[in-house]
Amino acid sequence: MAELARLNGVIGALEEGKPAFVCFSAAEIGAAQAINAAPYDGVVFEMEHRPYDIRALRDCLQYMLDRRQILRSSSLAPAVTPFVRIPPNGGEISQWVAKQVLDQGVYGIVWPHVSTVEEARNAVAACRYPRPRSAAYFEPAGQRGDAPAAAARYWGLSQAEYYARADVWPLNPQGEILVAIMCEEVRAIKNLPQMLDQVPGIGVVIIGEGDLSQDLGLPRQYDHPTVASAIDEILAICKQYNVACGHPHVDSRNVETLLQKGFRYLMPAPVYSYAALELGRKSAGRA
């Protein structure tokens, strides 16, 4: 098998200049199996607004393994790359949650409410192992605890191979861990240029429309000019720093517009939007 090939399908799409298609999902076995059979690049198991259940996550990861798919692809890369949105907000600096989900074998984390340079640096540091100051890609200095056995086995790698690959992208071009931060507050928009300038290793910025609209005093009024302007500002900042910008509310009515605007991480919900996924992939030349 081609063990040196890219393992993280979302990173693979972004590296090739293609938009990535990802969905949120409850950490439920049936949902995980259904999503794994759909043409998504990744799935984010939702543990911010749903229970934080590490056993359910572990079960979902195992039920996503498809030996026939692995055989046919001649690759250890999963058909759909699993991630987790963790419960704590960025300001809580809760590195232990990141450590636990990474140790189960996920390929990245979505961090809610990251609004300052300090919070962004913590998000990246929590996803990295420590290394000597003289090592390449030292900053942000890693803080992840060392317990790789389960994750290495899930990835299909030796522990030494896992250490070499379990770093954040694009900071480390060989890394397979994707750090996504959610921009959900007015102060986050204000601080976003400094976050992207000062904290290498942020792979995606996802717009948290719901919380952002609340912060603007316009709950879920996504088409209101004030909310739409804030969303456009986040997208423009991401383009300036060449960081993929994510949109969490994608359906068949807006997917083509979002692609045209330059969103590179799109999240059509499987509950009602396999049509949006199919339309988006077709519009992006990925059908």
Backbone torsions as a table, in degrees:
resi	resn	phi	psi	omega
1	MET	NA	151.9	-176.5
2	ALA	-84.3	80.2	-174.9
3	GLU	-68.2	-19.4	-177.7
4	LEU	-88.0	-3.7	179.0
5	ALA	-70.8	161.3	177.4
6	ARG	-60.2	130.9	-178.5
7	LEU	-95.6	-32.0	-175.6
8	ASN	-91.4	109.4	-175.1
9	GLY	-65.8	-30.7	178.1
10	VAL	-69.2	-45.8	175.4
11	ILE	-59.9	-41.9	179.7
12	GLY	-57.5	-44.7	179.0
13	ALA	-63.5	-46.4	-178.1
14	LEU	-64.5	-38.9	177.9
15	GLU	-60.5	-34.8	-178.4
16	GLU	-86.0	5.6	179.0
17	GLY	76.9	18.6	-179.6
18	LYS	-103.5	149.3	173.1
19	PRO	-69.8	143.7	177.6
20	ALA	-98.0	141.4	179.4
21	PHE	-113.6	120.6	-172.1
22	VAL	-135.9	154.0	176.5
23	CYS	-134.2	156.9	167.7
24	PHE	-83.6	150.7	175.4
25	SER	-152.8	146.2	167.7
26	ALA	-64.1	151.2	177.9
27	ALA	-80.7	72.2	-179.9
28	GLU	-127.2	137.9	-172.1
29	ILE	-58.8	-47.0	-178.3
30	GLY	-60.7	-42.3	178.5
31	ALA	-64.4	-42.5	179.6
32	ALA	-61.0	-42.4	-180.0
33	GLN	-65.9	-40.9	-179.7
34	ALA	-65.1	-44.3	-179.6
35	ILE	-66.3	-36.3	-179.9
36	ASN	-64.0	-22.5	179.2
37	ALA	-91.5	-4.1	-179.9
38	ALA	-98.1	160.5	-174.8
39	PRO	-82.7	45.5	171.8
40	TYR	-81.0	156.5	170.8
41	ASP	-84.8	-32.7	-177.7
42	GLY	-154.5	164.6	174.7
43	VAL	-133.4	135.9	177.5
44	VAL	-107.1	110.7	177.0
45	PHE	-73.6	125.4	-170.2
46	GLU	-85.8	109.1	178.7
47	MET	-127.9	15.5	171.7
48	GLU	-85.7	-53.5	-178.7
49	HIS	-98.6	-5.2	171.2
50	ARG	-113.6	169.2	-175.4
51	PRO	-59.7	143.3	170.9
52	TYR	-80.9	106.0	-173.2
53	ASP	-133.0	96.2	-174.7
54	ILE	-67.7	-29.8	178.0
55	ARG	-70.0	-40.0	177.1
56	ALA	-63.9	-39.3	176.9
57	LEU	-61.4	-46.0	-179.9
58	ARG	-60.3	-41.5	178.5
59	ASP	-63.7	-43.2	179.9
60	CYS	-61.7	-42.7	179.2
61	LEU	-60.6	-42.9	-178.6
62	GLN	-67.4	-39.9	-178.7
63	TYR	-74.4	-13.9	174.6
64	MET	-80.8	-15.8	177.7
65	LEU	-66.8	128.9	-177.3
66	ASP	-129.2	102.3	-174.2
67	ARG	-64.6	-34.1	177.6
68	ARG	-65.8	-41.2	178.4
69	GLN	-63.6	-40.8	178.8
70	ILE	-63.1	-43.2	179.9
71	LEU	-63.3	-46.3	-177.3
72	ARG	-66.8	-36.1	-176.8
73	SER	-83.1	-15.4	-175.6
74	SER	52.4	37.3	-177.9
75	SER	-145.2	149.6	175.0
76	LEU	-82.5	-4.7	-179.0
77	ALA	-66.8	132.2	177.2
78	PRO	-67.3	151.9	178.2
79	ALA	-61.3	-41.7	176.7
80	VAL	-128.3	123.5	-172.9
81	THR	-79.7	126.1	-177.6
82	PRO	-89.1	138.1	176.0
83	PHE	-133.1	175.1	176.7
84	VAL	-137.0	137.6	163.6
85	ARG	-94.1	117.8	-173.5
86	ILE	-85.8	163.2	-174.4
87	PRO	-72.3	-42.2	-169.4
88	PRO	-73.4	144.4	171.4
89	ASN	-70.2	160.0	-176.5
90	GLY	-54.5	-38.9	-177.0
91	GLY	-67.9	-13.0	-179.8
92	GLU	-80.7	-14.0	175.5
93	ILE	49.0	45.8	-175.0
94	SER	-93.3	81.2	-176.8
95	GLN	-68.7	-23.0	-176.4
96	TRP	-64.1	-33.1	179.7
97	VAL	-67.5	-43.4	177.3
98	ALA	-59.1	-43.0	-179.6
99	LYS	-60.3	-43.9	-176.9
100	GLN	-66.2	-43.6	-177.0
101	VAL	-73.5	-35.8	176.6
102	LEU	-64.3	-37.8	-179.7
103	ASP	-67.9	-16.6	174.1
104	GLN	-80.6	-21.5	176.3
105	GLY	120.4	6.9	177.8
106	VAL	-67.0	159.1	-174.9
107	TYR	-103.2	14.1	177.8
108	GLY	163.9	171.4	-173.9
109	ILE	-135.1	139.3	168.3
110	VAL	-99.1	120.9	-177.6
111	TRP	-100.9	116.9	178.9
112	PRO	-73.6	152.1	169.5
113	HIS	48.3	58.0	172.6
114	VAL	-97.0	115.4	-167.9
115	SER	-128.3	-2.8	-179.3
116	THR	-137.6	165.7	177.0
117	VAL	-61.0	-41.9	179.9
118	GLU	-60.6	-43.2	-179.5
119	GLU	-67.4	-39.0	178.1
120	ALA	-65.9	-41.2	179.5
121	ARG	-64.3	-39.2	178.1
122	ASN	-63.3	-40.1	-179.6
123	ALA	-59.8	-43.4	180.0
124	VAL	-71.9	-45.2	-177.2
125	ALA	-60.8	-36.6	-178.1
126	ALA	-67.9	-18.1	-178.4
127	CYS	-99.2	7.5	-176.1
128	ARG	-124.2	143.4	171.9
129	TYR	-76.5	149.0	174.0
130	PRO	-62.4	155.4	177.8
131	ARG	-153.7	162.0	178.2
132	PRO	-61.0	149.7	179.7
133	ARG	-59.3	-25.8	-179.3
134	SER	-79.2	-9.3	-176.5
135	ALA	-72.3	156.0	175.6
136	ALA	-64.5	149.0	176.5
137	TYR	57.3	42.4	-173.7
138	PHE	-66.3	-46.3	-176.1
139	GLU	-89.6	143.1	-7.4
140	PRO	-69.3	136.6	-175.0
141	ALA	-59.5	130.0	-175.6
142	GLY	-68.2	147.8	-179.3
143	GLN	-130.1	2.1	-176.9
144	ARG	-69.7	134.6	177.3
145	GLY	-71.7	155.8	-171.9
146	ASP	-95.1	101.3	174.9
147	ALA	-156.2	71.0	-167.5
148	PRO	-89.0	-2.0	-166.5
149	ALA	-57.3	-50.1	-176.4
150	ALA	-68.3	-42.6	-178.6
151	ALA	-65.6	-42.5	179.7
152	ALA	-61.5	-42.5	179.2
153	ARG	-64.5	-40.7	-180.0
154	TYR	-65.0	-38.8	177.9
155	TRP	-73.0	-16.9	-178.2
156	GLY	82.3	26.5	-176.7
157	LEU	-119.3	159.8	167.8
158	SER	-71.3	165.1	179.3
159	GLN	-62.6	-38.6	178.4
160	ALA	-63.3	-42.0	177.6
161	GLU	-65.7	-38.3	179.2
162	TYR	-63.5	-45.6	177.8
163	TYR	-54.6	-40.5	-177.5
164	ALA	-69.0	-27.5	-175.3
165	ARG	-102.9	-20.4	-174.1
166	ALA	-85.4	61.7	175.2
167	ASP	-131.4	167.5	-173.6
168	VAL	-84.0	141.6	176.2
169	TRP	-109.2	142.3	9.7
170	PRO	-94.1	5.9	177.3
171	LEU	-51.4	-53.0	173.8
172	ASN	-103.8	111.7	-175.6
173	PRO	-57.6	-23.7	179.0
174	GLN	-90.9	-1.8	-176.8
175	GLY	-68.9	150.6	179.3
176	GLU	-117.1	3.6	179.8
177	ILE	-97.9	126.7	-179.8
178	LEU	-106.9	121.4	176.6
179	VAL	-99.3	117.9	176.5
180	ALA	-115.2	130.2	177.2
181	ILE	-111.2	147.0	179.9
182	MET	-101.6	128.4	178.5
183	CYS	-98.2	106.7	-167.5
184	GLU	-131.4	7.1	-177.1
185	GLU	-140.7	157.7	178.3
186	VAL	-60.6	-41.9	179.7
187	ARG	-66.1	-27.7	176.9
188	ALA	-65.7	-39.7	177.4
189	ILE	-63.1	-43.7	179.9
190	LYS	-60.2	-38.3	-175.8
191	ASN	-91.8	-7.3	-174.1
192	LEU	-59.1	-42.8	178.3
193	PRO	-58.2	-40.2	179.3
194	GLN	-68.8	-37.8	178.2
195	MET	-60.9	-47.2	-176.1
196	LEU	-74.0	-25.3	179.2
197	ASP	-80.9	-37.1	-170.4
198	GLN	-101.1	-13.5	-175.7
199	VAL	-121.8	93.0	175.4
200	PRO	-69.0	145.6	176.9
201	GLY	112.8	-4.5	174.4
202	ILE	-79.7	118.3	-175.5
203	GLY	-92.3	-30.9	-177.0
204	VAL	-147.3	142.6	169.2
205	VAL	-114.0	116.6	-179.4
206	ILE	-101.3	129.9	178.4
207	ILE	-77.6	123.3	175.8
208	GLY	-92.0	83.4	-172.3
209	GLU	-59.4	-41.7	-175.9
210	GLY	-61.7	-55.2	-179.1
211	ASP	-67.5	-36.2	178.2
212	LEU	-62.6	-43.3	179.0
213	SER	-65.4	-34.2	174.1
214	GLN	-62.6	-45.3	-178.4
215	ASP	-64.1	-27.2	178.5
216	LEU	-87.1	-1.2	-179.8
217	GLY	78.3	20.0	-176.9
218	LEU	-134.8	66.7	-172.0
219	PRO	-53.8	119.5	175.2
220	ARG	56.7	21.9	174.1
221	GLN	-92.9	71.0	-169.9
222	TYR	-66.4	-25.2	-179.5
223	ASP	-90.6	-2.8	177.6
224	HIS	-63.5	138.4	-176.5
225	PRO	-54.3	-35.4	-179.5
226	THR	-67.4	-43.9	178.5
227	VAL	-68.3	-45.3	-180.0
228	ALA	-60.6	-38.3	179.0
229	SER	-65.9	-40.1	178.5
230	ALA	-64.4	-40.9	178.2
231	ILE	-63.0	-44.0	179.0
232	ASP	-63.3	-34.1	179.4
233	GLU	-66.8	-41.8	177.7
234	ILE	-62.3	-45.3	179.1
235	LEU	-59.9	-42.3	-179.3
236	ALA	-64.2	-40.4	179.0
237	ILE	-64.6	-43.2	179.3
238	CYS	-61.3	-42.6	177.7
239	LYS	-61.4	-40.3	-179.2
240	GLN	-59.7	-37.4	-177.3
241	TYR	-101.1	8.9	177.2
242	ASN	54.9	45.6	175.2
243	VAL	-116.0	133.9	-178.4
244	ALA	-61.0	136.5	177.8
245	CYS	-107.7	134.6	-176.1
246	GLY	-109.7	144.1	176.8
247	HIS	-118.7	124.6	-172.8
248	PRO	-89.4	-12.2	-176.0
249	HIS	-119.3	87.6	-174.1
250	VAL	-117.4	130.0	175.3
251	ASP	-139.6	-178.5	-175.0
252	SER	-68.3	-15.2	179.9
253	ARG	-84.0	-27.6	-174.4
254	ASN	-117.7	-6.8	-171.4
255	VAL	-62.0	-40.3	-179.5
256	GLU	-67.4	-39.5	177.8
257	THR	-63.6	-42.0	-179.8
258	LEU	-64.8	-39.2	176.1
259	LEU	-63.4	-42.8	179.8
260	GLN	-64.3	-34.2	179.0
261	LYS	-70.3	-25.4	178.2
262	GLY	112.5	13.9	172.4
263	PHE	-68.2	136.0	-174.6
264	ARG	-116.9	0.7	-179.8
265	TYR	-138.9	99.5	-172.2
266	LEU	-112.1	140.7	-171.6
267	MET	-122.6	78.5	173.3
268	PRO	-74.9	129.8	-177.9
269	ALA	-77.3	133.5	-178.1
270	PRO	-69.4	-19.3	-177.7
271	VAL	-60.9	-39.7	-175.1
272	TYR	-135.4	0.7	-167.8
273	SER	-130.4	34.0	167.0
274	TYR	-58.2	-29.9	176.3
275	ALA	-62.8	-39.9	178.4
276	ALA	-67.0	-39.9	177.0
277	LEU	-60.4	-48.4	-178.8
278	GLU	-64.6	-41.6	179.0
279	LEU	-66.4	-41.7	179.3
280	GLY	-63.7	-43.9	178.8
281	ARG	-63.5	-38.8	178.6
282	LYS	-65.9	-44.4	-178.7
283	SER	-65.9	-29.5	179.9
284	ALA	-88.0	2.8	-178.6
285	GLY	72.9	27.5	-177.7
286	ARG	-115.4	9.4	-178.7
287	ALA	-69.4	NA	NA
